[in-house]
């Protein structure tokens, strides 16, 4: 695999056990500073970095004096509310000496299953990254119930990787890769350096969902790998506990890489192409030519709007002769699109009464 520094965008998942000492409940500050050094090194190579981090409940538990056993939902949410402040501050203080700004982004499963929320979170993350910010993403444990939880940060990290179009996902784990059996129990277990296809045999080796070094701890990682690789993102499982784990990975530390068979942009366009359109935007000849040149679709080039659709829903794009040119995800509802069609982007706020996005469909949300 190429090094992380050769990647355009990297998502890194960090578990509670790496950040918080399990015996004292204290933050592992030296380790976090070493991770910040790794992040700074990637940023020096113009690689975007997103951190998906657990730790808020573990930090808040200690502050509130809650027992080490399983907590009731309301206790976990209270601990998360206290711990999120400390977690965000810890990352802010670790990254600040490198001149890197950190941002906290809290999500729930609903944010990825609801298309409007998905587009909002994607736009927020893209904007933060465009400013050189390192987003710290965590599940919003203060409000999430079992029905709207990801349930584990492996799959959350994979969803973030897919949402942001990352080309590398790194799961910092308590084991240095995917094994044919539990290496703590089977001396003949072998680590896979590379997995090109996630077969039923791979699923069987992963076992059931669990935690720690047990075989079951790999189940959610395999599910994460399926999500990431199908979105064009290669994924690595590597040992996270040593200092500078990302630099160690770049220098050849033991790991298992799950390869992607397609690049993130192509995967996203294939996903958009597979959707059933909820309406059609007909464009003039000038807009059709602009789209052919890789431009976004602006309201000025739209001559007709048909169908009933909400923001984020797929639309067909038709040329002046009615022939389909492609499709994409709308940034406006059908009512809004009808009101601004044929108008300049600078007029949108005056027409709708609130600031809007310049493009009706952005080029990143189109497939031809």
BELVENLIN-V30454 format. One record per backbone hydrogen bond with DSSP energy under -0.5 kcal/mol. CO is the residue of the C=O (numbers start at 0). NH is the residue of the N-H. If there is no record, write none. Layout:
# BELVENLIN-V30454
<<CO NH> <CO NH>>
This chain:
# BELVENLIN-V30454
<<2 5> <3 6> <7 47> <8 166> <8 167> <9 49> <10 169> <11 51> <12 171> <13 53> <14 17> <14 18> <15 19> <18 27> <20 24> <25 20> <26 28> <27 31> <28 32> <29 33> <30 34> <31 35> <32 36> <33 37> <34 38> <35 39> <36 40> <37 41> <38 42> <39 43> <40 44> <41 44> <41 46> <42 45> <45 47> <47 9> <48 134> <49 11> <49 51> <50 52> <50 136> <51 13> <54 58> <55 59> <56 60> <57 61> <58 62> <59 63> <60 64> <60 65> <71 75> <72 76> <73 77> <74 78> <75 79> <76 80> <77 81> <78 82> <79 83> <80 84> <81 85> <82 86> <83 87> <84 88> <85 89> <86 90> <87 91> <88 92> <89 93> <90 94> <91 95> <92 96> <94 97> <94 99> <95 98> <100 133> <102 135> <104 137> <106 139> <107 110> <108 111> <108 112> <109 113> <112 114> <113 117> <114 118> <115 119> <116 120> <117 121> <118 122> <119 123> <120 124> <121 125> <122 126> <123 127> <124 128> <125 129> <126 130> <127 130> <127 132> <128 131> <132 134> <133 102> <134 50> <134 136> <135 104> <136 52> <137 106> <138 140> <139 142> <139 143> <144 147> <145 148> <147 108> <147 109> <151 155> <152 156> <153 157> <154 158> <155 159> <156 160> <157 161> <158 162> <159 163> <160 164> <160 165> <161 164> <166 233> <167 10> <168 170> <168 235> <169 12> <169 171> <170 172> <170 237> <172 239> <172 240> <177 191> <180 182> <181 184> <181 185> <184 186> <185 188> <189 179> <190 192> <191 177> <192 256> <194 258> <196 198> <198 202> <199 203> <200 204> <201 205> <202 206> <205 217> <205 218> <210 213> <213 216> <214 217> <215 209> <215 218> <215 219> <217 221> <218 222> <219 223> <220 224> <221 225> <222 226> <223 227> <224 228> <225 229> <226 230> <227 230> <227 232> <228 231> <228 260> <231 233> <231 263> <233 168> <234 257> <235 170> <236 255> <237 172> <241 244> <243 247> <244 248> <245 249> <246 250> <247 252> <248 251> <253 238> <255 236> <256 194> <256 258> <257 234> <262 266> <263 267> <264 268> <265 269> <266 270> <267 271> <268 272> <269 273> <271 274> <274 276> <277 307> <278 315> <279 281> <279 305> <280 317> <281 302> <281 303> <283 287> <284 288> <285 289> <286 290> <287 291> <288 292> <289 294> <290 293> <295 297> <296 359> <296 360> <297 300> <298 301> <298 341> <300 283> <303 281> <305 279> <306 308> <308 333> <309 312> <312 329> <313 277> <314 327> <315 280> <315 317> <316 324> <316 325> <317 282> <318 321> <322 318> <325 316> <326 366> <327 314> <327 329> <329 311> <332 336> <333 337> <334 338> <335 339> <336 340> <339 342> <343 346> <344 347> <346 350> <347 351> <348 352> <357 298> <359 330> <360 296> <361 364> <362 365> <364 328> <366 326>>
